[in-house]
Amino acid sequence: MRKSLTWIAFCAVVSAFVAGPEAHARPDYLKAFNAAYPALKAEAEAAKCGICHPEEKKAVRNDYGKVYGTALGEKNVKFADNEKKLTEALKKAEAEKSGTEGKTFGDLIKDGKLPGKK
């Protein structure tokens, strides 16, 4: 009996360490995007994290996500506390070159396209 309990405790401890890292949802980034670009709200709501992340693995960012993250300068900025900072970062990202030849991310947004989508 004691061996069984020891084995169960060991498995519980190992599984706690082996479990993957928790997701860090940043819904305030989407909220800021929707506030800054209301014409793209439907597309943004459908894409959600896909605006900045090209795949399920959220550690991977597309070019727009990298530019936006750099412009923010820190992680997990809250909309309620720092709406201005989020908006300024979006505006900085607009000026950067996108992967579309001859267009900035701002040009894509003006054309009604999400900046991180191909």
N, C-alpha and C positions, 0 to 999 in steps of 0.2 A: 504494500500500500504506500509506504513511504517513498519507494522508488518511483511509483507512478506520479505522486504529487511533485516530486523533484523534477521529473521529466516534463510535466505540464508547466511548471513554473519556468523552467529553462526555455521551453518553446515560446511561452508568452513574452519573455524578455527578448529573445532573439527576433521574434516577429515585430516587436516594437521598434527595434533598430533597423530591421530590413525594410520596413514599410517605406514607400517612396516619400519624397518631400511633399508637404501639403501645398495645395494650389494657393496662389496669392491673387485673388480676383481684385481687379481695380475698376469697379464700375464707375467711379468718379471720372475716369479718363473718358469713358463713353459719354457720360453726362456732359462733360465740358465740350466734347466734339459736337454733340447734338445741339448744345446751346450756341456754339459758334457757327454751325452750318446747318440751320434748320431745313434747308432744301434737300439735304442728304439724310435726314433722320430715318426714313424708312429703310434705306439701304444700310445705314449704319447699325440700326437695330437688328437687321437680318445678319449682318457680318459679325457684330459684336467684337470680340477680341481679334477677329480676322482682319480688322483694319490695320493692326500693328504686328500681328503674329500670323505667318503664312500656314502654319500647321498646328496640330493638336498640342504639340510640345511648346508650352508657353515661354520656355527659355530662349527659343529661336524668334528673332524679330526680323521683319522685312526692312527694306531701306527706310520707309517712312517711320516705322517703329523705332529704329535706331536714332534717326534724326530727332524725333519727338522726345525720346528718352534723354538724349544729350541736352536738348534745350531745357528740359525740366531740371536737370542737375541733381535730382534726388528721387528716391523711390516712394511710391504710395502717397503722393500729394493728394490731400482731401479737397473736394470741390467746395464744401461749406466753408472751410478755413482759407482756401487759397484759389478761389475762382480766377482771380486776376493772373496768378502765376501760370495756371493751366492754359488760360487764353493766350497769354504772351508766348508760351511755348508752342502753341498751335500756329500762331502768326509767324514765329521764327521758322518753323518747319515749312510753312508755305513758300518761303523764299528759296529753299534748297532744291537742287536738281533732282528730278525723279528718274526712274529707269526708262521713261518714255522720252525718246529723243526730242530735244528742243523744248521740253516742258518742265516746269517746276511743279512741286506738289500743289501749289496754289493754283496753277493753270488747270491741273486735273480737277481740282475741287470746283473751280469756276465752270468747267465743262460738265459738271454734274456727275463726276466719277469719284469713287473712293480712292484716296491716294495710295493706299497700300495694296490694292487689288490689281491683278493683271488682266 
